[in-house]
Amino acid sequence: MLAMFFTLSTALVSCREVNEEEDEMEMESEEMEREMDNDMNDVGDDIENAANDAGDAVENAANETGEAVEDAANEVEDEVDGNDDY
């Protein structure tokens, strides 16, 4: 009777330990998945910010180029009209 009680209690304890390990592994897996999702979101945000910065840089360069061309055209017009300060 004692041997049967010992065997039964050992079996129940070992099953509980396996279930606890499975639960821990599942929780760790879910945590890793959340971290990966957060990392992917961060990467996506970084890419979006870089694209916005590149677009702003191109727009600023186009504006500066347009202003330089306009200034050069005004200089040529002043030279032709004889209004040049030089």
TAHU-V508484 format. One record per backbone hydrogen bond with DSSP energy under -0.5 kcal/mol. CO is the residue of the C=O (numbers start at 0). NH is the residue of the N-H. E is the energy in kcal/mol with one decimal. If there is no record, write none. Layout:
co->[CO/CO]
nh->[NH/NH]
e->[E/E]
//
This chain:
co->[0/1/2/3/4/5/6/7/8/9/10/11/12/13/14/15/16/17/18/19/20/21/22/23/24/25/26/27/28/29/30/31/32/33/34/35/36/37/38/39/40/41/42/43/44/45/46/47/48/49/50/51/52/53/54/55/56/57/58/59/60/61/62/63/64/65/66/67/68/69/70/71/72/73/74/75/76/77/77/77]
nh->[4/5/6/7/8/9/10/11/12/13/14/15/16/17/18/19/20/21/22/23/24/25/26/27/28/29/30/31/32/33/34/35/36/37/38/39/40/41/42/43/44/45/46/47/48/49/50/51/52/53/54/55/56/57/58/59/60/61/62/63/64/65/66/67/68/69/70/71/72/73/74/75/76/77/78/79/80/81/82/83]
e->[-2.3/-2.7/-2.3/-2.4/-2.5/-2.2/-2.1/-2.1/-2.2/-2.4/-1.9/-1.8/-2.1/-1.8/-2.2/-2.4/-2.2/-2.4/-2.4/-2.4/-2.5/-2.4/-2.5/-2.5/-2.3/-2.4/-2.4/-2.5/-2.2/-2.3/-2.4/-2.4/-2.4/-2.5/-2.6/-2.7/-2.4/-2.4/-2.4/-2.5/-2.5/-2.5/-2.5/-2.4/-2.6/-2.4/-2.4/-2.3/-2.6/-2.4/-2.4/-2.5/-2.3/-2.3/-2.4/-2.6/-2.4/-2.4/-2.3/-2.5/-2.4/-2.6/-2.4/-2.2/-2.5/-2.4/-2.6/-2.3/-2.4/-2.3/-2.2/-2.3/-2.5/-2.6/-2.2/-2.5/-2.5/-0.9/-2.2/-0.7]
//
